[in-house]
Amino acid sequence: MRPRDLRERRQSLGLSQADLGRTLGVARNTVARWERGELEIRHPELVSLALDRLARQPETQADPAVDEKRRNNLPAETTSFIGREDEVAALCEQLGNTRLLTLAGTGGVGKTRLALHVARQVLTHFPGGVWWVDLAPLSDPALIGRTIAAVLHVGENAMQPTAASLASSIGRQQMLLVLDNCEHLLEGFLVLLGGLFSACPQLRVLATTREPLGLSAETVHAVLPLPTLQPDGAYSPERLLQLAAVQLLLERTMAHGVQAPTADQVQALADICWRLDGLPLALELAAARLPAIGALELNRRLTDALGVLTWGPRDSPDRHTTLRATLDWSYALLSPAEQRLLARLSIFVGGWSLEACEGIAADNSERSSVLDLLGRLVSKSLVVTEPGPAGSTRYRMLETVRQYAAECIAQSGELNAIRARYRDWYLAMIEHAPGDGRRPLGRNHVLAALDADADNIRVALNSSMQDPTSADRALGAAGKIWWFWTDRVRPLEGFELLERLLACAGETASAESRAEGVYGACLLAWTLGGARLRKARELADEAVALRRRLGGPARVAHVLCGVSRPLMDVGDSRTARLFLDESLELAEAQRIPQTVARCLHGLGTLAHRRLDLVSAAKYYARAFELCREIQDRYGMTTELGTWLLLEYQKGDWRSALARAREALLLRRELRARTGQHELLGVVAGVAARQHQPDRAVRLYGASLQLRQQFGIEREVWRSDVLAQLLSRDLAYARTRIGAAAFAHGVAAGRQLQLEEALNEAQVAIDQALANSTGGHGDGHLTAREAQVAELVGRGLTNRQIADTLVVTEATAAKHVEHILDRLGFSSRSQIAAWVASRAEGP
C-alpha cells in the first residue's frame, strides 16, 4: 500500500488521522508519517483489512430525527461486527417471507449480536418500529407478555389480558419484535405469539434461542460458529487473515493494546480459533487473555479452555462472563436423562455415529429412547450434526462443550464403566473389518467408516494397553487394518502403535494376534521405507513363520504375497519370486481372486524393476482386469498407478495420461491418497512436453509437497525412475519459462491442497489429449536427436556436428530442424539452454 493510497482511502471514509489511528491502535503521528512516506507500513495487509471493514460498516451516528422516525430501542454496537455478511443478507430477505424467524445455536455463538445486526439493517422496513426485548432475566413464562408490553409502553388494563392489550396496541403496524434469549421460557410462546400473529398481520418476530420455539409459523436458522481451518501449516498468513474468526480475535486483541502479529503469531491465532471451534464468545474471552500470556502460550493452554477463558467484560451478562457460566446456563435447562447422555457423550473424540451412541452412551433400558434424547440435545444446540460417509449422519460436540461434559462425567462416578464400553465397542468395530486382513472390495464404505472414527479408534487402541486383558485383542485388531493407515497416509502412526502393542502384549499374546500384528507392522514399516526396510525384512520372516505354523492355505497365500514387496526393496528378489509363485499357486487352488491379482501385480513389479516393460505391462493388465471383475476398486487404483508410470517410462504419453485420468477419477471417488504424488509427477512431466510449462511446474511442486507431507519413501526404485524422467522433461519447462519463474511455480505448487492439485492435473490431462498433434512439438527426441542436441549445447556448428557424428552437413542440419520442431523452439540458443537445464535437474 502506497502512502497516497492510504491517504485517499482514509479521506474517502471521512476519517481523520486520529480516527484511523484509534482504529488501528497506533498514534495519530504514526498515520501521518505513513501518509508522508517517512515510515514504512509494517503490516499493510492488516491496515487494508481494517479499511475494508470500516467501508462495510453502516454509519453509527444517525440523525436524531431519523432515529425517531424509525422508532427502535436497539442497543448501540460497541465493537465492530465481523463476518457473516452473506448470512446477514439472507436473514434480512427471510424476514420478509416469514412471521417468526428463529436464530438457534449454542451459547456464545453470537445469536444476540447477529439478531441485533440484522435488525439494524431492516429498520426502514418497519415503520411501526424495531423493538428489542431481553428475556434472559425472566424465570416465569407468564411474564413474557408483560415484558414486551413494558418495552412497547403498553399500559396494563385490568379489564383485558396483557396479550389482548398488546394485540390492540400493535394492530396493523409493520413492526419487528426481537425476542432475545427464549430457551428457558418455551412454554410461554405458543398462546402469546399465536394470538399476536392472528391479530397483527404485519407483525414479524426475530427470536434468539438455544432451542427452537416449536411453533408452526417458525422458520429456524441455525447459527454456526465462524469457519476455521485445521492447523496443518498448509496455509499462508494471508490466507489465515481472511478467516472471520481470525479477524475477530485479531481485532479484539489489538483493542487491548497488542501489536500487530508476526507470521508465527498469525498461525498461533488461527490455531486458537480452531481449538475454540470459531465460537465468538470463546474468541472474545481469549482476546482478553492474550495481552497477558501471548498467542503461543494461550494456544498451548487451551486443553483446559474452561479454566483459562474466565475474563469477560464487566458489562456482559453474567452467563457470558466465562465459558463455564454460559454452559452452566445451558446444562441447567436439561432433564436428568439429557444431562446423563451429554456427560457420557464426552467420551467420544472427533464425533460419533448413532450406532456408537446406542452401544456406548446408553444403558440397555435406554437404547430405545437414545435417538429421542440425542435429538433433544441437537435441538438445544449442545450437539451438532454433520454429514457422514455414504449419506449417514454423524454427531459431535464443540470442544468447549465436550470439556464441560467431561467434567460432568468425571463427577458422576461412571467414567471407568463408559470407558470400558467405548474401548470394547471400537475394538469390535475393527474386528469386523474384512476377516483375512485384506483391503475391502467394492465401494468405500469400510474405509470411510474407519476414517470417520479414526480418532476414536486411536484412543480405544491406546487405552487397551492400560488393560492387560485387552492388549492381546487390540493387537490382533490393529494388525488386521494395516491397509487403513496405508491408504489414509498415516503409516508412521500405525507402525508405532503396533510396535507398542507388540511390546505390551509380549509373550502373553496369542499366536493369532501376534501373527496379525507382526504382518501389519511389516507392511507399514515397508510403506515408510528408508531405515525401516531392514525392520520390515525381520518382521516379514517372522510373519511367514507364524502363519505357516498356524496353517490355512488362504492365509498363508495372503501373507506370502504381502511380504514379497518388502523383500524386493531390500534386494531379495529371488525369495520374493519364490513367495509370489507359491502364493499364486495356493490362491488359484483356493479360488481367491484378490490374492491372485496381487500376485500378478508383484510379478509385474519384478519384471518392471528389471526393465522387462513388455512382460510387466502384461502382468499389470491381467491384474487390472481381474480387479475389475471382482470389483476390487482399490486394487484397480494400484494397478493403474504402476501402469501409468510404466507407460510414461516407455514414452507412450497418451496411454500414460489415459491411465492417469482413470486413476484420478477412481481415487477421488474412494478418497484415496496413496500414490497421488506419483500420479501428479507423471502428469507434470507430460504437461511439460505438451506445452503447459506453468501448469507442469505447479504440479511438480504439489507432487514434492505431498511426498514430503506424507513422509513416504516406499519403493525407492519407482521414485528413482520418476525422478529421472522428470529431470529430463521439466528441463524443457525451465527453458520455456526461465529459472526464476520455475522456482516460483514450484513454490506455488507446494501451496496447493490435494483437491486443487488434482483439479490442475485433470485440466492438464484433458488439454494434452485434446491438443494432441501426433508427434510434432511433443518434446520427444530420438537417441540421435538427443546426441545432436548435446552437441548444439556445446556450441558446435552443423559442420562440426557432421564431422563428429560422421554424417553429411545436410543430415546434421535436418536433425537440428527436427529438434527445434519437436521442442517447439525457434533458435539454437534455446536448445543450448534446454540441454544446460537438463544437466541441472528440476
C-alpha positions in Angstrom: 0.0 0.0 0.0 1.4 3.3 -1.1 1.2 6.5 1.1 -1.1 8.2 -1.4 -3.4 5.1 -1.4 -3.7 5.2 2.4 -4.5 8.9 2.5 -7.1 8.6 -0.3 -8.8 5.6 1.3 -8.9 7.3 4.7 -10.3 10.6 3.3 -13.0 8.7 1.3 -14.2 7.2 4.6 -14.4 10.6 6.2 -11.8 9.7 8.9 -9.2 11.9 10.4 -5.7 10.6 11.0 -6.5 10.3 14.7 -9.7 8.3 13.9 -7.7 5.8 11.8 -5.0 5.7 14.5 -7.5 4.8 17.2 -9.0 2.0 15.0 -5.6 0.5 14.3 -4.2 1.0 17.8 -1.4 3.4 16.7 -0.7 7.1 17.3 -2.0 9.8 15.0 1.6 10.8 14.3 2.3 7.3 13.0 -0.5 7.5 10.5 0.7 11.0 9.4 4.2 9.6 8.9 2.8 6.7 6.9 1.0 9.1 4.6 4.1 11.2 4.1 6.2 8.2 3.3 8.5 8.8 6.2 7.7 5.4 7.9 7.2 2.0 6.4 3.8 0.3 7.0 5.0 -2.9 8.5 1.7 -4.8 8.1 -0.1 -3.2 5.1 -2.4 -6.3 4.8 -3.8 -5.5 8.3 -4.3 -1.8 7.6 -6.1 -2.7 4.3 -8.3 -5.3 6.2 -9.3 -2.6 8.7 -10.1 -0.1 6.0 -12.2 -2.7 4.2 -14.1 -3.4 7.3 -14.7 0.3 8.0 -16.0 0.7 4.5 -18.6 -2.1 5.0 -19.9 -0.8 8.3 -23.1 1.3 8.4 -23.0 4.8 9.8 -23.2 4.6 13.6 -24.1 8.3 14.1 -27.6 8.9 12.6 -29.7 12.0 12.6 -31.9 12.1 15.7 -35.0 12.8 13.6 -34.3 9.7 11.5 -33.9 7.7 14.7 -37.3 8.9 16.0 -38.9 8.1 12.7 -37.5 4.6 12.7 -38.5 4.0 16.3 -36.3 1.5 17.9 -34.6 0.7 21.2 -31.7 -1.3 19.7 -28.6 -1.0 21.9 -25.6 0.6 20.2 -22.8 -1.6 18.8 -19.8 -1.0 21.0 -17.5 -3.2 18.8 -17.4 -3.9 15.1 -19.5 -6.7 13.6 -17.2 -9.1 11.8 -18.0 -11.8 9.3 -21.4 -13.4 8.3 -22.0 -10.9 5.5 -23.9 -13.5 3.3 -25.8 -14.8 6.4 -27.0 -11.3 7.3 -28.2 -10.7 3.7 -30.1 -14.0 3.7 -31.7 -13.3 7.0 -32.8 -9.9 6.0 -34.5 -11.4 3.0 -36.1 -14.2 5.1 -37.7 -11.6 7.5 -39.9 -10.5 4.6 -41.2 -14.0 4.0 -41.8 -15.4 7.5 -43.7 -14.3 10.6 -41.3 -15.9 13.1 -37.6 -16.2 12.3 -35.7 -18.1 15.0 -31.9 -17.9 15.3 -30.9 -21.1 17.1 -27.5 -22.0 18.3 -25.3 -22.9 21.2 -24.4 -20.5 23.9 -21.8 -17.9 22.9 -22.2 -18.5 19.2 -23.3 -14.9 18.6 -27.1 -15.2 18.2 -27.9 -11.9 20.0 -25.2 -10.0 18.1 -26.4 -11.4 14.8 -30.1 -10.6 15.6 -29.3 -7.0 16.6 -27.2 -6.5 13.5 -29.9 -7.9 11.2 -32.5 -5.7 13.0 -30.4 -2.6 12.3 -30.3 -3.5 8.6 -34.1 -3.6 8.3 -35.0 -0.6 10.3 -36.5 1.3 7.4 -38.8 -1.7 6.5 -40.7 -1.5 9.8 -42.4 1.9 10.3 -44.0 0.6 13.4 -40.6 0.2 15.0 -38.0 -2.5 15.8 -38.1 -3.4 19.4 -35.5 -5.5 21.3 -36.9 -7.5 24.3 -34.3 -9.2 26.5 -36.0 -12.2 28.1 -32.9 -13.7 29.9 -33.8 -12.2 33.3 -37.3 -13.9 33.4 -37.9 -17.1 35.1 -41.7 -17.3 34.7 -43.1 -17.7 31.1 -46.3 -15.9 32.2 -44.2 -12.7 32.3 -43.2 -12.6 28.6 -46.3 -10.6 27.6 -45.8 -8.1 30.3 -42.1 -7.6 29.5 -43.0 -7.0 25.8 -45.7 -4.6 26.9 -43.2 -2.6 29.0 -40.8 -2.2 26.1 -43.7 -1.0 23.8 -45.1 1.2 26.6 -48.4 -0.6 26.5 -50.2 0.1 29.8 -51.9 -2.7 31.7 -55.7 -2.9 31.5 -57.5 -4.7 34.3 -60.4 -5.4 32.0 -58.4 -7.5 29.5 -55.4 -9.8 29.3 -51.9 -8.5 28.5 -51.9 -10.4 25.2 -55.1 -8.6 24.1 -53.7 -5.2 25.1 -50.6 -5.9 23.1 -52.6 -7.0 20.0 -54.7 -3.9 20.2 -51.7 -1.6 20.5 -49.7 -3.3 17.7 -52.8 -3.6 15.4 -51.8 -3.4 11.7 -48.4 -1.7 12.3 -45.4 -3.1 10.4 -43.4 -3.9 13.5 -40.5 -6.2 14.3 -40.0 -7.7 17.8 -36.5 -9.0 18.6 -37.1 -11.6 21.4 -33.7 -12.4 22.8 -32.9 -15.5 25.0 -36.0 -17.5 24.7 -34.8 -21.0 25.5 -35.9 -21.2 29.2 -39.4 -19.9 28.5 -40.6 -22.1 25.7 -43.9 -22.9 27.2 -45.0 -19.2 27.2 -44.8 -18.6 23.5 -47.4 -20.9 22.0 -50.5 -19.0 23.1 -49.0 -15.5 23.2 -47.4 -15.4 19.7 -50.2 -17.4 18.2 -52.7 -14.7 19.3 -50.5 -11.9 18.2 -49.9 -13.3 14.7 -53.7 -13.8 14.3 -54.5 -10.2 15.4 -51.5 -8.4 13.9 -51.0 -9.3 10.3 -47.9 -7.0 9.8 -46.0 -8.2 12.9 -42.7 -10.0 12.5 -40.7 -11.7 15.2 -37.0 -12.4 15.3 -36.1 -14.7 18.2 -32.8 -16.0 19.6 -32.7 -19.3 21.5 -30.7 -22.4 22.1 -33.7 -24.5 21.2 -36.4 -23.7 18.6 -39.7 -22.4 19.9 -41.7 -25.2 18.2 -44.4 -23.0 16.6 -45.9 -23.8 13.2 -45.1 -20.3 11.9 -41.5 -20.7 12.8 -38.6 -20.7 10.3 -35.4 -21.9 12.1 -32.0 -20.7 11.1 -29.1 -22.5 12.7 -26.3 -20.1 13.8 -23.0 -21.8 13.5 -19.6 -20.8 14.8 -17.3 -18.9 12.5 -15.4 -21.1 10.0 -11.8 -22.1 10.9 -9.0 -24.1 9.3 -7.4 -27.2 10.8 -3.8 -26.2 11.8 -1.5 -28.2 9.5 0.9 -25.5 8.3 -0.5 -25.6 4.8 -2.0 -22.1 4.8 -0.2 -18.8 4.4 -0.7 -16.0 6.9 -2.5 -14.0 4.3 -5.0 -16.9 3.8 -5.5 -17.2 7.6 -6.1 -13.5 7.9 -9.1 -13.8 5.6 -10.9 -16.0 8.1 -13.6 -14.1 10.0 -12.7 -16.0 13.2 -9.1 -14.8 13.0 -10.2 -11.3 12.1 -12.5 -11.2 15.2 -9.8 -12.5 17.5 -7.2 -10.2 16.0 -9.3 -7.0 16.2 -10.4 -7.7 19.8 -6.8 -8.4 20.7 -5.5 -5.2 19.2 -8.2 -3.3 21.1 -6.4 -4.5 24.2 -3.2 -2.8 23.1 -1.5 -5.8 21.5 0.7 -5.0 18.5 0.1 -6.5 15.0 1.2 -10.1 14.9 4.1 -11.8 13.2 3.6 -14.6 10.8 4.2 -17.2 13.6 1.7 -15.4 15.8 -0.9 -15.4 13.0 -0.6 -19.2 12.8 -1.0 -19.4 16.6 -4.1 -17.2 16.4 -5.6 -19.4 13.7 -4.8 -22.5 15.9 -6.6 -20.8 18.8 -9.6 -20.2 16.6 -9.6 -23.9 15.5 -9.3 -25.1 19.1 -12.2 -22.9 20.2 -14.3 -24.1 17.1 -14.7 -20.5 16.0 -17.1 -19.8 18.9 -17.3 -16.0 19.1 -17.8 -15.8 22.9 -14.7 -18.0 23.4 -12.7 -15.8 21.0 -13.8 -12.7 22.8 -12.6 -14.2 26.1 -9.4 -15.4 24.5 -8.7 -11.9 23.3 -8.8 -10.7 26.9 -6.2 -13.3 27.9 -3.8 -12.6 25.0 -2.1 -9.4 26.3 -1.0 -11.3 29.4 0.3 -14.5 28.0 0.6 -14.2 24.3 -0.8 -16.3 21.4 1.7 -19.2 21.6 1.3 -19.8 25.3 -2.5 -19.4 25.2 -2.7 -21.9 22.3 -0.7 -24.4 24.4 -3.0 -24.0 27.5 -6.4 -24.4 25.7 -6.7 -28.1 26.6 -8.4 -26.5 29.6 -10.4 -23.8 27.9 -13.0 -23.6 30.7 -10.3 -22.8 33.2 -8.3 -20.4 31.0 -11.1 -18.3 29.5 -12.5 -16.7 32.6 -12.2 -13.0 31.9 -15.1 -11.4 30.3 -16.2 -7.7 30.0 -17.8 -6.5 33.2 -20.8 -5.1 31.3 -21.6 -8.6 29.8 -24.5 -10.7 31.1 -23.4 -12.9 33.9 -23.8 -16.0 31.8 -21.3 -14.6 29.2 -18.5 -13.6 31.6 -16.9 -17.0 31.4 -17.4 -20.1 29.2 -18.3 -22.1 32.3 -21.1 -19.7 33.1 -22.7 -19.9 29.7 -22.5 -23.7 29.8 -23.9 -23.8 33.3 -26.9 -21.9 31.9 -27.5 -24.5 29.2 -26.9 -27.5 31.4 -29.4 -26.4 34.0 -32.2 -26.4 31.3 -31.7 -30.2 30.6 -33.6 -33.0 32.0 -31.7 -35.6 34.2 -31.7 -38.1 31.3 -30.4 -35.4 28.9 -27.7 -34.4 31.4 -26.6 -38.0 31.8 -26.4 -38.6 28.0 -24.5 -35.3 27.4 -21.9 -36.3 30.0 -21.4 -39.8 28.5 -21.0 -38.4 25.0 -17.9 -36.5 26.1 -16.1 -39.9 25.8 -16.1 -39.6 22.0 -13.2 -37.8 20.2 -13.9 -36.3 16.8 -17.6 -37.2 16.6 -19.6 -40.4 16.6 -22.4 -42.3 14.8 -25.8 -43.1 16.1 -24.8 -46.8 16.4 -21.8 -45.9 18.6 -24.0 -43.7 20.7 -26.5 -46.5 21.3 -23.8 -49.0 22.0 -21.7 -46.9 24.4 -23.6 -44.0 25.9 -27.0 -45.8 26.5 -27.8 -48.4 29.1 -29.8 -51.4 27.9 -33.0 -49.9 29.2 -32.3 -46.6 27.4 -31.4 -47.7 23.9 -35.0 -47.4 22.7 -35.0 -43.7 23.7 -31.5 -42.7 22.9 -32.4 -41.3 19.5 -35.0 -39.1 21.1 -32.6 -37.9 23.7 -29.9 -37.3 21.2 -32.3 -35.3 19.0 -33.2 -33.1 22.0 -29.5 -32.3 22.6 -29.2 -31.4 18.9 -32.3 -29.1 19.1 -30.8 -27.5 22.2 -27.6 -26.7 20.3 -25.4 -28.8 22.6 -24.7 -31.4 19.9 -24.2 -30.6 16.2 -24.8 -32.9 13.2 -22.6 -33.2 10.2 -22.6 -35.4 7.0 -21.1 -38.9 7.5 -19.9 -41.5 5.0 -22.4 -42.9 2.5 -25.1 -40.3 3.3 -25.1 -41.1 7.0 -25.3 -38.6 9.8 -22.6 -38.1 12.4 -22.7 -36.1 15.6 -20.1 -34.1 17.6 -19.8 -31.5 20.3 -17.9 -28.2 20.2 -14.7 -28.7 22.1 -15.7 -26.3 24.9 -19.0 -28.2 25.4 -17.1 -31.5 25.4 -14.7 -30.3 28.1 -17.7 -29.2 30.2 -19.4 -32.6 29.7 -16.2 -34.4 30.5 -16.1 -32.7 33.9 -19.7 -33.8 34.5 -19.0 -37.5 33.8 -15.8 -37.4 35.9 -18.0 -36.3 38.8 -20.7 -38.9 38.1 -18.6 -41.9 39.2 -19.3 -43.9 35.9 -16.4 -42.7 33.8 -14.5 -46.1 34.0 -17.5 -48.1 33.0 -18.2 -45.8 30.0 -14.5 -46.0 29.0 -14.7 -49.8 29.0 -17.8 -49.8 26.8 -16.1 -47.3 24.5 -12.9 -49.4 24.1 -14.8 -52.7 23.6 -17.2 -51.2 21.0 -14.4 -49.8 18.8 -12.3 -53.0 19.1 -15.4 -54.9 17.9 -15.8 -52.4 15.0 -12.3 -53.0 13.6 -12.5 -56.7 14.3 -15.5 -56.8 11.9 -13.3 -55.4 9.1 -12.5 -57.9 6.3 -11.7 -61.1 8.2 -8.4 -62.0 6.5 -6.8 -58.6 6.7 -7.2 -57.8 3.1 -8.3 -54.4 1.8 -12.1 -54.2 1.4 -13.6 -54.9 -2.0 -16.3 -52.8 -3.7 -17.2 -49.4 -2.5 -15.6 -47.1 0.0 -17.9 -47.8 3.0 -15.5 -49.8 5.1 -12.6 -47.4 4.8 -14.9 -44.4 5.0 -16.4 -45.7 8.3 -12.9 -46.3 9.8 -11.8 -42.9 8.6 -14.7 -41.1 10.2 -13.9 -42.8 13.5 -10.1 -42.7 13.2 -9.7 -40.5 16.4 -12.0 -42.9 18.4 -10.1 -46.0 17.1 -6.8 -44.4 18.1 -8.0 -43.7 21.6 -9.5 -47.2 22.0 -6.3 -48.9 20.9 -4.1 -46.8 23.1 -6.4 -47.3 26.1 -6.2 -51.1 25.6 -2.5 -51.0 26.6 -3.6 -50.0 30.0 -5.6 -53.1 30.4 -3.7 -56.5 30.1 -6.9 -58.3 29.3 -7.5 -56.1 26.2 -3.9 -55.8 24.8 -4.0 -59.1 23.0 -7.4 -58.4 21.4 -6.2 -54.9 20.4 -3.0 -56.3 18.8 -4.9 -58.6 16.6 -7.5 -56.0 15.6 -4.9 -53.3 14.8 -2.8 -55.7 12.7 -5.9 -56.5 10.6 -6.4 -52.9 9.4 -2.8 -52.1 8.3 -4.2 -51.1 5.0 -6.3 -48.4 6.6 -3.2 -46.5 7.8 -1.5 -47.0 4.5 -4.4 -45.8 2.4 -5.0 -42.8 4.6 -1.3 -42.0 4.5 -0.7 -42.4 8.3 1.7 -45.3 8.2 4.0 -44.0 10.9 1.1 -43.7 13.4 0.0 -47.3 12.6 3.5 -48.7 12.8 4.4 -47.1 16.1 1.0 -48.2 17.6 1.6 -51.8 16.5 5.1 -51.7 17.9 3.8 -50.6 21.3 1.0 -53.2 21.2 3.5 -56.0 20.4 5.7 -54.9 23.3 2.7 -54.6 25.6 1.2 -58.0 24.7 4.7 -59.6 24.9 4.9 -63.3 25.5 1.3 -63.5 26.6 0.0 -62.7 23.1 -1.9 -65.4 21.4 -0.3 -66.8 18.2 -3.1 -65.5 16.0 -3.0 -62.0 17.4 0.8 -61.8 17.2 0.7 -63.1 13.6 -1.8 -60.4 12.6 0.2 -57.7 14.5 3.6 -58.7 13.0 2.3 -58.9 9.5 0.6 -55.5 9.8 3.8 -53.9 11.3 5.9 -55.5 8.5 3.8 -53.8 5.7 3.7 -50.5 7.5 7.4 -50.5 8.0 7.8 -51.2 4.3 5.4 -48.4 3.4 7.6 -46.0 5.5 10.7 -47.3 3.7 14.2 -45.8 4.4 15.8 -47.1 7.5 12.7 -49.2 8.4 13.2 -51.5 5.4 15.5 -53.7 7.4 12.9 -53.9 10.2 10.3 -54.8 7.6 12.5 -57.7 6.4 12.9 -59.1 10.0 9.1 -58.8 10.5 8.5 -60.5 7.1 10.4 -63.6 8.2 8.5 -63.8 11.5 5.2 -63.2 9.8 5.7 -66.1 7.3 6.9 -68.4 10.1 3.9 -67.6 12.3 1.4 -68.0 9.5 2.9 -71.3 8.3 2.7 -72.6 11.8 -0.9 -71.6 12.2 -1.8 -73.1 8.8 -4.6 -72.3 6.4 -3.7 -72.1 2.7 -5.7 -68.9 2.1 -4.0 -67.0 4.9 -0.6 -68.4 4.0 -1.1 -67.3 0.4 -2.1 -63.8 1.6 0.9 -63.4 3.8 3.5 -64.7 1.3 2.1 -62.3 -1.4 2.2 -59.4 1.0 5.7 -59.8 2.4 7.2 -60.2 -1.2 7.1 -56.4 -1.6 9.5 -55.5 1.3 11.7 -58.4 0.1 12.0 -56.8 -3.3 13.0 -53.4 -1.8 15.8 -55.0 0.3 17.2 -56.6 -2.8 16.0 -60.2 -2.2 14.2 -60.6 -5.5 14.8 -64.4 -5.6 12.9 -65.1 -2.3 10.2 -62.6 -3.4 9.7 -64.5 -6.7 9.5 -67.9 -4.8 6.9 -66.5 -2.4 4.9 -65.0 -5.2 4.9 -68.2 -7.2 3.8 -70.2 -4.1 1.2 -67.7 -3.2 -0.2 -67.6 -6.7 -0.5 -71.4 -6.8 -2.3 -71.5 -3.4 -4.6 -68.6 -4.3 -5.6 -70.1 -7.6 -6.3 -73.5 -5.9 -8.3 -71.8 -3.2 -10.1 -69.5 -5.7 -9.1 -66.3 -4.0 -9.1 -63.8 -7.0 -7.9 -60.8 -4.9 -4.7 -62.6 -3.9 -4.3 -63.8 -7.4 -4.4 -60.2 -8.7 -2.0 -59.1 -6.0 0.5 -61.8 -7.0 0.2 -60.8 -10.7 1.0 -57.3 -9.7 4.0 -58.4 -7.7 5.3 -60.4 -10.7 4.7 -57.4 -12.9 6.7 -55.3 -10.4 9.7 -57.7 -10.6 9.6 -57.5 -14.4 9.3 -53.7 -14.3 12.3 -53.4 -12.0 14.5 -55.5 -14.4 13.2 -53.2 -17.2 11.2 -56.0 -18.9 8.5 -53.5 -19.7 6.6 -55.7 -22.1 6.2 -58.5 -19.5 5.4 -56.0 -16.8 2.6 -54.4 -18.8 1.1 -57.8 -19.4 1.1 -58.7 -15.7 -0.4 -55.3 -14.8 -3.1 -55.6 -17.5 -4.1 -59.1 -16.2 -4.2 -57.9 -12.6 -6.2 -54.9 -13.5 -8.8 -56.9 -15.4 -9.1 -59.3 -12.5 -9.6 -56.5 -10.1 -12.3 -55.0 -12.3 -14.1 -58.4 -12.5 -14.3 -58.8 -8.7 -14.9 -55.0 -8.2 -11.7 -54.5 -6.1 -11.6 -50.8 -6.7 -8.6 -50.2 -4.5 -6.7 -52.9 -6.4 -7.7 -51.1 -9.7 -6.1 -47.9 -8.4 -2.9 -49.8 -7.5 -2.6 -51.3 -11.0 -3.3 -48.0 -12.7 -0.8 -46.2 -10.6 2.1 -48.5 -11.6 0.8 -48.9 -15.1 0.8 -45.2 -15.9 4.4 -44.9 -14.6 5.4 -47.8 -17.0 3.7 -46.1 -20.0 5.4 -42.8 -19.2 8.7 -44.7 -18.9 8.1 -46.3 -22.3 7.4 -42.8 -23.8 3.7 -43.6 -24.6 2.4 -40.4 -23.0 -1.1 -40.8 -24.4 -1.5 -44.2 -22.7 0.1 -42.7 -19.5 -2.5 -39.9 -19.5 -5.4 -42.2 -20.1 -4.3 -44.4 -17.1 -3.8 -41.2 -15.1 -7.2 -39.9 -15.8 -8.9 -43.2 -14.9 -6.8 -43.4 -11.7 -7.5 -39.8 -10.7 -11.3 -40.3 -11.0 -11.2 -43.6 -9.1 -9.1 -42.3 -6.3 -11.3 -39.3 -5.9 -14.3 -41.5 -5.7 -12.6 -43.6 -3.0 -10.9 -40.6 -1.3 -7.6 -42.5 -1.6 -4.4 -40.6 -1.1 -1.7 -43.2 -1.7 0.3 -42.8 -4.9 -1.1 -39.4 -5.6 2.4 -37.8 -5.6 3.5 -40.2 -8.4 0.3 -39.5 -10.4 0.9 -35.7 -10.2 4.6 -36.2 -11.1 3.7 -38.2 -14.3 1.2 -35.6 -15.4 3.7 -32.8 -14.6 6.3 -34.5 -16.9 3.9 -35.0 -19.8 2.4 -31.5 -19.4 5.9 -30.1 -19.7 6.3 -31.8 -23.0 2.8 -30.8 -24.2 3.4 -27.0 -24.0 1.9 -26.5 -20.5 5.1 -25.4 -18.7 3.5 -23.3 -16.0 1.0 -26.0 -15.0 3.7 -28.6 -15.2 5.8 -26.8 -12.7 2.9 -26.3 -10.3 2.0 -30.0 -10.4 5.7 -30.8 -9.8 5.6 -28.6 -6.7 2.4 -30.2 -5.5 3.9 -33.7 -6.0 7.0 -32.8 -4.0 4.9 -31.3 -1.2 2.7 -34.4 -1.0 5.7 -36.7 -0.8 7.3 -34.6 1.9 4.0 -34.1 3.8 3.2 -37.9 3.9 6.8 -38.9 4.6 6.7 -41.9 2.3 9.9 -43.4 0.9 8.3 -46.7 -0.2 9.5 -48.3 -3.4 12.6 -46.3 -4.0 13.2 -47.8 -7.4 9.9 -46.2 -8.6 10.9 -42.9 -7.1 14.2 -43.0 -8.9 12.6 -43.8 -12.2 10.2 -41.0 -11.9 12.9 -38.5 -10.8 15.0 -39.3 -13.8 12.0 -38.9 -16.2 11.0 -35.6 -14.6 14.6 -34.3 -14.7 14.5 -34.8 -18.4 11.1 -33.3 -19.1 10.9 -30.5 -16.6 14.2 -29.1 -18.1 12.1 -28.2 -21.1 9.6 -26.3 -18.8 12.5 -24.5 -17.1 13.9 -23.4 -20.5 10.5 -22.1 -21.6 9.7 -20.0 -18.6 13.1 -19.3 -17.0 14.7 -20.3 -13.8 13.0 -17.6 -11.6 9.5 -18.5 -12.9 10.3 -22.2 -12.5 11.2 -21.7 -8.8 8.2 -19.5 -8.2 5.9 -22.1 -9.9 7.3 -24.9 -7.7 6.7 -22.8 -4.6 3.1 -22.1 -5.7 2.5 -25.8 -6.4 3.6 -26.6 -2.8 0.8 -24.4 -1.5 -1.9 -26.3 -3.4 -4.2 -28.5 -1.4 -4.6 -32.1 -2.7 -8.0 -31.4 -4.3 -6.7 -28.2 -6.0 -3.7 -30.1 -7.4 -5.9 -32.9 -8.7 -8.1 -30.3 -10.4 -5.0 -28.9 -12.1 -4.0 -32.4 -13.2 -7.4 -33.1 -14.7 -7.2 -29.9 -16.8 -3.6 -30.8 -17.9 -4.7 -34.3 -18.9 -7.7 -33.1 -20.9 -5.8 -30.3 -22.6 -2.9 -32.5 -23.6 -5.2 -35.2 -25.0 -7.3 -32.6 -26.8 -4.4 -30.8 -28.3 -2.5 -33.9 -29.5 -0.6 -33.1 -32.7 0.6 -36.6 -33.4 4.3 -36.1 -32.6 5.3 -32.5 -33.5 6.2 -30.3 -30.6 5.7 -33.2 -28.1 9.2 -32.9 -26.5 10.3 -36.4 -27.6 13.8 -36.7 -29.1 15.2 -39.8 -30.6 18.6 -41.1 -29.4 20.3 -39.5 -32.3 18.5 -36.2 -31.9 19.4 -36.1 -28.2 23.0 -36.6 -29.2 22.8 -33.7 -31.7 21.1 -31.5 -29.1 24.1 -32.2 -26.7 26.5 -31.1 -29.4 24.4 -27.9 -30.1 24.5 -27.3 -26.4 28.3 -27.4 -26.6 28.2 -24.7 -29.3 29.1 -26.8 -32.3 28.0 -25.7 -35.8 26.2 -28.0 -38.2 29.5 -28.8 -40.0 31.2 -29.6 -36.7 28.3 -31.8 -35.7 28.5 -33.6 -39.1 32.3 -34.2 -38.6 31.7 -35.5 -35.0 29.0 -37.9 -36.0 30.4 -38.8 -39.4 27.3 -37.7 -41.3 26.7 -35.1 -44.0 26.2 -31.4 -43.0 22.7 -31.6 -44.6 21.8 -34.5 -42.3 23.1 -32.6 -39.3 21.0 -29.6 -40.3 17.9 -31.8 -40.7 18.5 -33.2 -37.2 18.6 -29.7 -35.7 15.5 -28.7 -37.6 13.6 -31.7 -36.2 14.8 -30.9 -32.7 13.5 -27.3 -33.0 10.2 -28.7 -34.2 9.8 -31.3 -31.5 10.8 -28.9 -28.7 8.8 -26.0 -30.1 11.9 -23.8 -30.2 12.9 -21.2 -32.7 16.7 -20.9 -32.1 19.8 -22.9 -31.3 20.3 -20.9 -28.2 17.1 -22.3 -26.8 18.3 -25.8 -27.5 21.6 -25.0 -25.6 19.6 -23.6 -22.7 17.4 -26.7 -22.6 20.5 -29.0 -22.6 22.0 -27.0 -19.7 18.9 -27.0 -17.6 18.6 -30.8 -18.1 22.0 -31.1 -16.6 21.0 -29.1 -13.6 17.9 -31.2 -12.9 14.4 -29.9 -11.9 
